[in-house]
Amino acid sequence: MAAGIFSIGALPRLPLGAALTFPADIAVGLIWLATAAALAGSAWRRGGIANRTASVIESFGIGTWVASTAVLARILMLAAPEDPWPARIAFLLSIGLWLWFVPRAVANLVRLARSRRRPNGIVLLSTVATQAIALIALRLFPASPAVRWAVAALMALGAGFYALAAFLVVRGHIAGGWRLATDWANGNCILHGALSITGLTMIASGRFGEAAILVYWEAVIAVFVAVEAIEIARLAARVREQGWRRAILVYDVSQWARNFTFGMFYAFTLAFRQVYPGPYPLRDAIVACGSYVVLTLLVAEAGLLVATAARRGAAAAPMAAPPPPGERGARSRDAAPAARGSAGRARPARPRSPPETG
């Protein structure tokens, strides 16, 4: 999902980005196919899907399946505008995943509201998945009145998801009992990422004027700054406790959430400027420099992934390869006489006693 958002939003704004967009789209499609194949394979194993849906909090990760498939639909739409059916098929698949995901998301949000558990920002993927469906529906069927009414309902539902999920995240952290260095989750940056995709959908819907979008964009910036200030404080705390290497040069799959949220904020800001090109210096500066920030984060995360995979592969490799089976037996036979000979030189062999019988 993060790579797809980069390919759609930030990459075309970079030098040589237009030439690299099509290869990047192919790479994103291959990543999606590999991930889908892995998930399908796990579904066939006993407990494969249950392992992903059993946890009240972690089950919200299914929202990334919905959003990434919707992003794939957008990529297919841009790559082949003359043939809409590949994009529509991907869109229908994302709708199927969303219909499977939403009842679970609603039930788990209710469970969390009734408990005192401290969820993290992953629960906001309920908003991300819903707004992704609404956004791609607008892109694929911009002239359909029925689709526009359905999108309005989806946007309202996504906003309701955000209100409840964000309340649960904030309530859990206000209650205390957690440490910044160890308990603040990477997924909490979705607090502003979910707002950004909602803003992008607002612009695509055409239902909101420039003044409303400006106020909303400024509110997203406020949340962005607050969340990332906490992230910086957490980084400082981790460095103090664990050192630079263990605090920064570590990989975790949840870190991709930051690539998604920064990429989505950039896409929202870029769309705001394209639709309403007013004189907003901060917005123009973000558009000018944001693509490089998104690229840097993507390269850094990919580098951590490759380095971690290489270290794990080296740790799992045997220290020395075992000899072939035939050679192993020959070595054993050759070693036995040598051992007996050296033992005979060390001391005379004792006569063997006859075996006992009876």
N, C-alpha and C positions, 0 to 999 in steps of 0.2 A: 504493500500500500504506500509506504513512504517513497519507494523508488518510482512508483507510478505518478504520484503527485509531483515529484521532482521533474519527471519527464514532461508532464503536461504544463506545469507552471514556470519553474525556474530555468530549466535547461534552454528553452528557446531564447531566453534573455541573455545568455552567456555568449562570448565569442565562439564562433563555429558551432553554436548550439543548434541552429537550424539544420545543419548537415548531420549532426549527431542524433537528432530526434528519432529518426526512423530506426537506426540500430538500437537505440535505448528502448524504443517501444517493443522491438523484438525480444530484447533481453527481459523486459518486464513480463511479456507474455510467457516466455519460457520459465521464468521464476514462478509465475502463477500456476502453470501446468505442473511443475515439479511439486509445488506445495499441495495442490489439489490431489495429485496422485498419492502423495504421502498420507494425506488425511483420509483419502478413500481406502488406502491399504490398512490404516489403523482401524477404520470402521468395520472391516471384516474380522478383525481379531476380537476375541471375547473381551468385553469391557472397554474396547477402544473408544467408542463415543461416550460411554458412561464416565470414563476418566476425565473427559473434557466438560461434561455437563453436571457432574455431581457436586462440585464445589459451588457454593452460593456466590462467591465473589469471582473466582477465576472463570466461571462459565460465561461471564460477560465478554471474554476474549473472542467468543464466536462472532461478536460484532465486527471484528476485523475481517472475517471471511466475507461478510456482507459488503462491507465498504470496499475491500480490495477487488471484489468481483464487479462492483459498480464502477470503480476506477478503470478496470479492464474494459468495461463497456465504453467508457469515454475514450480510451486509447484506440479501440477498434473503430469508433466513430470518426476520430480525427485521421486515422491511418487510411481508412477506406470510405470516404464520404459518399462515393457513388453507389456503394452497396451497404445499406443500413442493417442487413439481416444479421451479420456476425455480432454487431453491437446490440441488437435487439435480443438475440439469444442469450448473450451474457447478462443483459438486463433482466430477462425473465428468470435466469438462474439466481441472480441476486435477490429478486423478489421472493423466490421460493425459500432461500436461506433466511430472509428476513421474516417471513411468515412462521418459520420454524423457531426462530430466535426470540421474537418479541414476547410470546406467552411466557417463556422461561424468564426473560428479563423482567417482565411485570411481576411475576410471582416472587422472584428473588429480591426485587426492590421492596416489595411488601414485607418479606421476611426480615430484611435488613432494617426497615423502618420500625419493626416491632422488637428488634433486639438492640443490644448495646454494642454490637461489633463495630470496629473501625474499618470501613472499606477504604480503598484507595481510588484513584481516578479512573481505573479500568471500568467502573460501573457507568461512566459517562459514554462508553461505547454504545450504549443504548441510543443516545442522541446522535452519535456519529453515524451509526448504521441507518437510522431513520432519515436523517437529512441527506445522506448519500443517495438513498433511493429517490427522494424528492428531487434532488439536483439533477440526476441523470434522466429522470422522467421529463423534466423541463427541457433538457438538451435534446432528447430524442423526439419529443412530441410538443414543440413549442406552440403550435397553433391549435391544439386540442382543448376546447373549453372543459371537457370532462377531466382531462389530465390536470388542468390548472386547479380545478376544485379539489381533486384528490390530493394534489400537492399542498394546497392550503391546509387540509386536514393533517397531512403528514408533518408539516412544519409546526403546527400547533402541538401535535403529539410529541415531536422531538423536543420542543420547548418545555413541555411538561416533564419529560424524562430528565431534562437538564436541571430543572428546578428541584426535583426530588433527589436526584443523584448528588448534585452539588451540596444540597443541604446535609445529606448523610455523610459526605466526606468531611465537610467543615465541622459538623457536630461531633464526629468521631475524634477529630484532632483537637478541638477545643476542650474535650473532656480530659485530655492529658493522658499520662501513663505511657508515653512513647518518647523515644530519643531521636533527635534530628539526624544524627549520623547514620543510624541503622534502621530506622522505622519509616522515614519519609520515602515513599515509593516513587520510582521513575514515572509510573503512570499518572501521577498527580498533575503532570503538565497537560493532560487532556482537559483539565479545567478551562484552559484557554483554547485548546485545539477544537473542542466541541463548539465553542462560541464562534470560532472562525469559519467552520464549515456551515454553521447556521447563517452567518452573515453572507457568505457566498451564495447560499440558496436564496436569501432575501433579495440580493441583487438580481439573480437570474429570474426570479419571479416577476420582477417589474412592479410589484405592489407597494414599494417603499420609495419615497423621494430622497433627494440628496441630503436634506437636513436630517432626516431620520437615520440614514445610513452613516452619516458623519458622527452623530451622537453614539450610535451603536459601536462604530469602529473605535471611538475614543474609550468606550467602556471596555472593549476587548483589550486595548492597550493597557489599561489599568490592571486588569486581571493578569495579563501577560507579565507585566513588570513585577507584580506582587509574587506570582508563582516562581518566576525565574530568580527573584531576589532570595527566596527561600532556598532554591536550588544552589545558588552561590554560597549561601551560609552553610548548607549541608556539605558542599564540597570542601569548604574550609575546615569544618569539623572532622570530616573523614581524613583529610590530610594530616591534621594534628594527631589523630588516633592511630592511623594506619600507614602514614607515609605516602609520598607521591605515587609510587608504583602501584600499591594495592588500592589506593583511593581513586586513581584515574585510569590506569592502564589495565582495566578489567572489562570483560565483555559479559553482558547479560541481555537476553532477548528483549526484555522490557525496555531497554534503552532506545529501541527503534521508535518508541512513542514520541521521543523528542524530535526525531526527523519528521515524523508525520505532523506534529503540531507546528513546528517552525515552517515547514513547507506549506501547510494549510493557511497559516497567518499570512505568508507571502502571497499566496494565490488570492486570498480575500482582499488584501491591500491592492494588488495589481488590478483585480477586477473593479474595485472601487475607483481607481484612477482612470481605467479605460471607459467606464460608463459615465462617470462624473469628473471630467478633467479640470477641476477647479484648482486654484492656487493654494495647495497645502504643502508647505515645505517638508514637514516631517514625513508625510506620506510619500513624497517624491524621493526623499533620501532612502526610505525603506525599499522602494521599488528599484532604485539605482544600485543599492548595495546588498539587498536581501538575497538575491540569487547566489552570490558568492558565499554567503553565510550558510545557506542550505546545502550548497555543494560541499563546503568544508565539513559540515556535520556528517553528510552522507559518506564521504571518503574516510573520515576518521572512524565511523562505526564499521564500515566494511573492512578497514584495516585491522581493527580490533577483532572482528570475526575471523579473519584469515589467520591472524597471529595466534588466536586461541585454538583454532582448529589444528594449526601446525604443532603447537605445544602438546596438545592432547594426543596427536598422532605419534609424535616422538616418544611420549611417555608410554604409550601402549605398545610400541615396537619392541621385540625381544632384543636383549643386549647382544646376543650372538646367535646366528642361525644354527640349528641342530644339524648334525651330519645326516646324509641320506641313509635310509634304512639298511641297505646292503653294506655300506661302509661302516655303519655303527656296529654290525655283527662282526665284521672283520677286525675292527679295533678291539672288540672284547676278546676275541680269540687270540690276537697277538699280545694283548696285555696280560693274559693269564700266565703263559709260560714265563714271561719276563718277571712277573711278580713272584712266581715260584722259584725262578733262578736266583733272584736277589735275596729271597728268604733263605735259600740253601746256602748262599755264601755267608749270610749273617750268622747262621748257627746250624748245626747238623739236625736233620729231621729225625724226630722220634719214631720208633717203629710203631706201626698201627696195632692196636689191640684187636683181636678177632671179634666180630660182632656177636652180641649176645643173642641167644635164641631161647625159646621156651616161654 
